[in-house]
């Protein structure tokens, strides 16, 4: 990838294992500007399943690896 040819789908694939990443936006401008914006999910609740406490985002995504408070 270069600033002229950024593959958003590849960035999303790389970020997929991280549930805190809600979305990625990419904006490139000639000659040498690349802006990558990442919208994150914040924990708003916690659930307990099989004795394990898990953080949950507002959209219902379980945020594995995030402390639930």
Short mmCIF file of the C-alpha atoms (twelve columns), coordinates in Angstrom:
data_MODEL
# 
_entry.id   MODEL 
# 
loop_
_atom_site.group_PDB 
_atom_site.id 
_atom_site.type_symbol 
_atom_site.label_atom_id 
_atom_site.label_alt_id 
_atom_site.label_comp_id 
_atom_site.label_asym_id 
_atom_site.label_seq_id 
_atom_site.Cartn_x 
_atom_site.Cartn_y 
_atom_site.Cartn_z 
_atom_site.pdbx_PDB_model_num 
ATOM 1  C CA . UNK A 1  0.000   0.000   0.000  1 
ATOM 2  C CA . UNK A 2  1.055   3.580   -0.663 1 
ATOM 3  C CA . UNK A 3  -0.673  6.889   0.037  1 
ATOM 4  C CA . UNK A 4  -2.005  6.679   -3.529 1 
ATOM 5  C CA . UNK A 5  -3.316  3.148   -3.197 1 
ATOM 6  C CA . UNK A 6  -4.694  2.325   0.237  1 
ATOM 7  C CA . UNK A 7  -6.743  -0.832  0.488  1 
ATOM 8  C CA . UNK A 8  -9.402  -0.185  3.104  1 
ATOM 9  C CA . UNK A 9  -10.485 -3.841  2.950  1 
ATOM 10 C CA . UNK A 10 -6.982  -4.933  3.991  1 
ATOM 11 C CA . UNK A 11 -6.982  -2.500  6.914  1 
ATOM 12 C CA . UNK A 12 -10.377 -3.823  8.029  1 
ATOM 13 C CA . UNK A 13 -9.131  -7.415  7.777  1 
ATOM 14 C CA . UNK A 14 -6.118  -6.605  9.943  1 
ATOM 15 C CA . UNK A 15 -8.351  -4.867  12.526 1 
ATOM 16 C CA . UNK A 16 -10.970 -7.642  12.560 1 
ATOM 17 C CA . UNK A 17 -9.503  -9.542  15.555 1 
ATOM 18 C CA . UNK A 18 -9.846  -6.383  17.669 1 
ATOM 19 C CA . UNK A 19 -13.493 -5.996  18.752 1 
ATOM 20 C CA . UNK A 20 -12.859 -2.463  20.027 1 
ATOM 21 C CA . UNK A 21 -12.448 -1.286  16.408 1 
ATOM 22 C CA . UNK A 22 -15.932 -0.378  15.152 1 
ATOM 23 C CA . UNK A 23 -14.945 1.123   11.793 1 
ATOM 24 C CA . UNK A 24 -12.069 2.498   9.758  1 
ATOM 25 C CA . UNK A 25 -12.170 5.451   7.361  1 
ATOM 26 C CA . UNK A 26 -9.344  6.259   4.955  1 
ATOM 27 C CA . UNK A 27 -8.748  9.558   3.182  1 
ATOM 28 C CA . UNK A 28 -5.719  10.165  0.976  1 
ATOM 29 C CA . UNK A 29 -4.788  13.447  -0.651 1 
ATOM 30 C CA . UNK A 30 -2.019  14.121  -3.106 1 
ATOM 31 C CA . UNK A 31 0.856   14.431  -2.877 1 
ATOM 32 C CA . UNK A 32 1.632   12.910  0.516  1 
ATOM 33 C CA . UNK A 33 -1.269  12.991  2.959  1 
ATOM 34 C CA . UNK A 34 -2.921  9.913   4.371  1 
ATOM 35 C CA . UNK A 35 -5.544  10.145  7.117  1 
ATOM 36 C CA . UNK A 36 -6.797  6.985   8.800  1 
ATOM 37 C CA . UNK A 37 -9.648  7.452   11.285 1 
ATOM 38 C CA . UNK A 38 -10.641 4.663   13.629 1 
ATOM 39 C CA . UNK A 39 -13.961 4.657   15.461 1 
ATOM 40 C CA . UNK A 40 -13.740 2.581   18.615 1 
ATOM 41 C CA . UNK A 41 -16.289 0.765   20.731 1 
ATOM 42 C CA . UNK A 42 -16.386 1.628   24.414 1 
ATOM 43 C CA . UNK A 43 -17.578 -0.769  27.108 1 
ATOM 44 C CA . UNK A 44 -20.990 0.190   28.491 1 
ATOM 45 C CA . UNK A 45 -21.933 -2.980  30.358 1 
ATOM 46 C CA . UNK A 46 -20.623 -6.316  31.525 1 
ATOM 47 C CA . UNK A 47 -21.948 -9.838  31.329 1 
ATOM 48 C CA . UNK A 48 -20.906 -12.947 33.175 1 
ATOM 49 C CA . UNK A 49 -20.834 -16.177 31.187 1 
ATOM 50 C CA . UNK A 50 -19.369 -19.400 32.561 1 
ATOM 51 C CA . UNK A 51 -17.967 -17.435 35.488 1 
ATOM 52 C CA . UNK A 52 -16.062 -15.019 33.233 1 
ATOM 53 C CA . UNK A 53 -16.894 -11.317 33.266 1 
ATOM 54 C CA . UNK A 54 -16.837 -9.728  29.781 1 
ATOM 55 C CA . UNK A 55 -17.187 -6.101  28.709 1 
ATOM 56 C CA . UNK A 56 -19.951 -5.337  26.194 1 
ATOM 57 C CA . UNK A 57 -20.261 -2.378  23.794 1 
ATOM 58 C CA . UNK A 58 -23.485 -0.441  23.161 1 
ATOM 59 C CA . UNK A 59 -24.035 -2.342  19.905 1 
ATOM 60 C CA . UNK A 60 -23.878 -5.693  21.737 1 
ATOM 61 C CA . UNK A 61 -20.376 -6.694  20.667 1 
ATOM 62 C CA . UNK A 62 -18.463 -8.560  23.379 1 
ATOM 63 C CA . UNK A 63 -15.159 -6.785  23.936 1 
ATOM 64 C CA . UNK A 64 -12.875 -9.712  24.684 1 
ATOM 65 C CA . UNK A 65 -9.668  -8.636  26.379 1 
ATOM 66 C CA . UNK A 66 -11.129 -5.351  27.652 1 
ATOM 67 C CA . UNK A 67 -11.485 -4.891  31.394 1 
ATOM 68 C CA . UNK A 68 -15.115 -4.672  32.412 1 
ATOM 69 C CA . UNK A 69 -14.533 -2.532  35.441 1 
# 
